[in-house]
């Protein structure tokens, strides 16, 4: 981590070869920076900083303008790499990773537990990657609904032609119709057809009826009159219109106009077709991670609202289609009647245009206008039927009239047969669509139930481990309505869903931890590590011990990174997981950043030399001073130098002069000759602190040059070498105690056998 969050320079945390680690530190010492770095690296953002005005705090606040904020992660797989500001990664980078569960923080511990059932469903959809599955279900539903419309239209058309050829019979079939035609033909002394296929043969019809103009005109007139007499108004489902009006008048209606907008924003964002760090819709600057999350959340909301919309929209859209078809049919009849010199009344206005506009603008439909139009249609149909009933037949002989009627009937038979085939095809297509949709939806429900059962089983096991013998059983994650899931628990024989009414805050937090661990164990495909940041704030001592035991025993095959400010919990993990690595944060300062019990003098000196080589004297001096502080603290701690008592972090913020005083006193009591040998070096370092390593001096005109800082660095290195063995490079107190210590190989000791002089 470099120039990241609370780290002004660079900090390295060594997890070994995938070892678990427990990290301890008081609040404000910088330990959560590790969790922040992993969150930023793997997700592209930090949830705490996702709100407006906070994104700048990813970089170290107050750092130099040329400092490059970066996080580098080393792994034994393909997830490692380095990320720096500006972050050039796009949303596609995190498409799969965002489904991994790896980070749980104390401040967001109960977020999932406290979500509504619908919000829990959204989170599960994202984690499990169910959005594509849900999208296909919606596509199948739309296809089925469209086929329903087509099938209904075909059935309506078929009913019209059935009435025309029914001749009063209730059951209309090919045998019945053929028999009626044969009987009429026999009466007219026309060679009767043997099959209905022969009826539609133009040669038979010409031979039977003839091709005279009078026959043609009479046939058209009779056909027109027959159609007028069979008119029926479109069906009006008042409940369907009421359902539409209720939805578009509700609070959820405000989500619906965003559907296409949000989908397009998601497409542009994932395709990388927009400038990095800018909203694809308005172009304003915005944090990319925050934008991706907001688009995804908005899209899930819109998808749910759209699904509700589809359920109530289809019947209203069908009504609009029926009204338009009825209007067009009556306009056509009116035009044909004018040609046939029939005086039909003017066709009334139909509200299909206004109804479609209501569908497009998500506005309430005008119920009174629709009801009034249906009433006007009925009146028009009755008036038209009366005109048709009084219409005079065409002036022709009785036989000509009968032949015209036969020709009309043949045309209607042909139209009826075509309508039968069309309706049959529509029914088959709809039946297939219904079967496919139902099978897919049932399979989706079965798979979801299996997933929830799998999660529930693991959650129950973990929760029972944390709370054995407390009468809280059968913890589960259950479907609740078509678009929701909820947590449930058996509480002394009573099923509680959700469990908030019977569980304490601590128990709810335990449930959140159990759910987090279960989700990760069940569904993580790439991440084999988990980060838990201060998650035991509401736990008592007993439950902290159980959590430590659970993590150490049940998740031993995972790499766990546990951060805590709780000393007892830290000690629990140390005892139960002795193989885990440990890191303690001791303090934090703006100039130096976090300090830990792992002294880093050598690394800081190397960093200071690199900056000096680049000509950055100011930063080199600051890091040299930090290296000297680090070295003196390490020596004073190892030799038990007598220093005034201080409480908490103040113990870690001692001045160099105070540390030198403690070191001199210790050497005077235990190694007087070594003190005499080191005294010139210590005095030179004191002078360096007041001049070359004084940051305030570097801000003045007469600031020291690079040579003075380089000389100070060399003197610090000499003092550092004083306490290390030249053979094994371990400290001279590696073994033994502060009064008498040795290095690992035994060649160097404290007090030393041979004294090395400093200059």
Secondary structure, DSSP 4 states (H G I P E B T S, - for coil): -EEETTEEEE-----TTT--EEEEE-TTSSTHHHHHHHHHHHHSS-GGG-STT-GGGGBPTT--TTPPPEEEE--SSS--EEEESS----GGGGTTGGG---EEEGGGTTHHHHS-HHHHHHHHHHHHTTHHHHHHHHHHHHHHHHHHHHHHHHHHHHHHHHHHHHTT-SS--HHHHHHHHHHHHHHTT----SSHHHHT-HHHHHHHH---HHHHHHHHHHHHHHHHHT--PPP--HHHHHHHHHHHTSTTHHHHTTHHHHHHHHHHHHHT-S-TTB-TTT--B--HHHHHHHHHHHHHHHHHHHHHHHHHHHHHHHHHHHHHHHHHHHHHHHHHHHHTT--PPPPPP-THHHHHHHHHHT----HHHHHHHHHHHHHHHHHHHHHHHHPPPPS--HHHHHHHHHHHHHHHHHHHHHHHHHHHHHHHHHHHHHHHHHHHHHHHHHHHHHHHHHHHHHHHHHHHHHSTTSSEEEEEEEE-STT-EEEEEEETTEEEESGGGT--HHHHHHHHHHHHHHHHHHH-SS--EEEEES--TT--HHHHHHHHHHHHHHTTTSEEEEEES-HHHHHHHHHH-TTSEEEEEEEEETTTEEEESS--HHHHHHHHHHHHHTT-HHHHHHHHHHHHHHHHHHHHHHTT-------GGGGG---HHHHHHHHHHHHHHH-HHHHHHHHHHHHHHHHHHHTTT-HHHHTSTT---HHHHHHHHHHHHHHHHHTB-TTT--BTTSEEETTEEE-SSSS-EES-SS-----
